[in-house]
Amino acid sequence: MGRDKKQKPATYEDIEQLPVGWVGEIVDDTLYASPRPAYGHLRVASRLNGLLMPPLELSRSGPDGWWFLNEPELHFEPNVVVPDLAGWRRERQPEPPDPELPWLTAAPDWLCEVLSPSTRTLDRVRKLPLYFREGVMNVWLIDPVRRSLEVYRRGAASWVRSQLFEGDVTVVAEPFEAVPLQLGLLWTPRLGGPAHP
């Protein structure tokens, strides 16, 4: 859903009025609403979190000291976005002291958007520039249909795509170079194909 030039800027009240189960985001004064993601999308986000969290957040001997959230609501006034995954380096941003906070305002160091047909343009065209303006250092775009991972790093004036991976390969992707990631574990098995654990 986009905004007509004659309409007033979207507000948080517009998000609250969406039907139950819909996700609302406000980017550049425009409300974008989408239904809950499909299974392939959810599988990628859930499994990626499961692969990153144990070595980077839960291990006392973890290489970097991160903390992660699934679908955090981020307020970058006046924008409100809900990336699929986000991670903060503990050295820069300790976890919020108030567990009752419904949203966060500190930009993550890394985030991941899992692309869906209904969100692909929003993620690439609207949200990537916003994430750059807010100071995010790395962004991953994962396409569960194409079975690809695009890795972006912050450049001097815009995002630089530093890596592209496809298929069932094991990758070393920034900013998590210390944790090899088997991409095949993210994908939904193809009908009639071998199943991954």
C-alpha positions in Angstrom: 0.0 0.0 0.0 1.5 3.4 -1.0 0.6 6.9 -0.2 -1.1 9.4 -2.5 0.6 12.8 -2.5 -2.6 14.4 -1.2 -2.8 12.1 1.8 -1.4 13.0 5.2 1.8 11.3 6.4 1.2 7.8 7.9 1.3 7.6 11.7 1.7 4.8 14.2 -2.1 4.8 14.7 -2.4 3.6 11.0 -0.3 0.6 12.0 -2.4 -0.1 15.0 -5.6 -0.1 12.8 -4.3 -2.9 10.5 -6.0 -6.3 10.6 -4.7 -8.8 13.2 -1.7 -10.6 11.7 -0.6 -7.9 9.4 2.8 -6.2 9.7 2.8 -2.4 9.2 5.9 -0.3 8.4 6.2 3.4 7.8 9.0 4.5 5.4 9.2 8.1 4.2 5.7 8.9 5.5 4.1 6.0 3.7 2.4 3.0 5.3 3.4 -0.3 3.9 1.3 -3.3 5.1 1.9 -7.0 4.4 0.4 -10.2 5.6 2.4 -12.6 7.7 5.2 -14.2 5.6 4.9 -17.6 4.0 6.5 -20.8 5.3 9.7 -20.5 3.1 10.3 -17.0 4.4 9.7 -18.0 8.0 12.0 -21.0 7.7 14.9 -18.9 6.4 14.6 -16.3 9.2 14.1 -18.9 12.0 16.9 -21.1 10.8 19.3 -18.2 10.3 18.7 -17.0 13.8 19.2 -20.6 15.1 22.6 -20.8 13.3 23.9 -17.4 14.4 22.7 -17.1 17.9 24.5 -20.1 19.6 28.1 -19.1 18.6 27.7 -15.3 18.6 25.2 -14.6 21.5 24.9 -17.6 23.7 28.5 -18.9 23.8 30.6 -17.4 26.6 33.6 -17.8 24.2 31.8 -16.3 21.2 33.9 -14.4 18.8 32.2 -11.0 18.8 29.6 -10.7 21.4 26.3 -10.0 19.6 22.6 -10.1 20.6 19.8 -10.8 18.1 16.1 -10.2 17.7 13.6 -11.7 15.3 11.3 -9.1 13.7 12.2 -6.2 16.1 10.1 -3.1 15.7 12.6 -0.2 15.0 11.6 3.4 15.3 13.7 5.8 13.3 11.4 8.8 13.6 9.2 9.2 11.7 9.9 5.8 10.2 8.9 2.4 11.7 10.4 -0.7 10.2 10.3 -4.4 11.1 13.3 -6.3 9.6 13.3 -10.1 9.7 16.4 -10.2 11.9 18.6 -7.7 13.5 21.9 -7.9 15.5 23.7 -5.4 17.8 27.3 -5.7 18.9 27.4 -5.7 22.7 30.4 -3.4 22.8 28.4 -0.7 21.0 24.9 -1.4 22.3 24.2 -3.4 25.4 20.8 -5.0 25.5 18.0 -2.6 26.4 17.6 -2.3 30.2 13.8 -2.3 30.0 12.4 -5.7 28.9 8.9 -4.1 28.5 10.0 -1.8 25.7 7.7 -2.6 22.6 10.2 -1.2 20.1 13.9 -0.1 19.8 15.4 3.2 18.6 19.1 2.1 18.4 20.1 1.1 14.9 21.4 -2.4 14.7 24.9 -3.1 13.4 23.6 -5.9 11.1 20.2 -6.8 9.8 18.6 -9.2 7.4 15.6 -8.9 5.2 14.2 -12.1 3.7 12.7 -11.2 0.4 9.1 -12.0 -0.5 7.3 -11.1 -3.7 5.2 -8.6 -1.7 8.1 -7.0 0.1 11.0 -7.2 -2.4 10.7 -3.7 -3.8 10.1 -2.2 -0.3 13.2 -3.9 1.1 15.5 -3.0 -1.7 14.3 0.5 -2.8 12.8 2.1 0.4 14.3 0.3 3.4 18.0 -0.1 2.2 18.5 3.7 1.9 16.8 4.2 5.3 19.1 1.7 7.0 22.1 3.5 5.5 20.9 6.8 6.8 20.4 5.3 10.3 24.0 4.0 10.4 23.5 0.2 10.0 26.9 -1.3 9.0 25.9 -4.5 7.2 22.7 -5.8 5.6 21.9 -9.2 4.2 19.2 -9.8 1.6 18.1 -13.4 1.4 15.9 -14.7 -1.4 14.4 -18.1 -0.4 13.0 -18.7 -3.9 16.3 -18.0 -5.7 18.2 -19.5 -2.8 20.6 -16.6 -2.6 22.3 -14.4 0.0 23.5 -10.9 -0.9 25.8 -9.2 1.6 26.0 -5.5 1.7 28.5 -3.4 3.7 28.4 0.3 4.4 30.4 2.3 1.8 31.4 6.0 1.9 28.1 7.2 0.3 25.9 4.1 -0.2 25.7 0.4 0.2 28.4 -1.8 -1.5 27.4 -5.4 -2.3 30.5 -7.2 -1.1 29.4 -10.8 -1.5 26.8 -12.9 -3.4 26.2 -16.6 -2.6 23.7 -19.0 -4.2 22.6 -22.6 -3.6 23.7 -25.0 -1.0 27.2 -23.7 -0.4 29.0 -23.1 2.9 29.8 -19.4 3.2 31.9 -17.0 5.3 29.9 -13.8 5.2 30.6 -10.5 6.8 30.2 -9.4 9.6 30.1 -13.0 10.9 33.4 -14.3 9.3 34.1 -16.4 12.4 31.0 -18.6 11.8 30.8 -20.6 8.5 27.2 -20.8 7.4 25.8 -23.7 5.4 23.2 -22.0 3.2 21.5 -25.3 2.4 20.1 -25.4 5.9 18.0 -22.3 5.2 16.2 -23.5 2.2 12.9 -25.4 2.1 13.5 -28.8 0.5 12.3 -29.0 -3.1 9.6 -31.5 -3.7 11.1 -34.9 -4.4 14.6 -33.7 -3.4 16.7 -34.6 -0.4 15.7 -33.2 2.9 18.1 -31.1 5.0 18.3 -31.7 8.8 
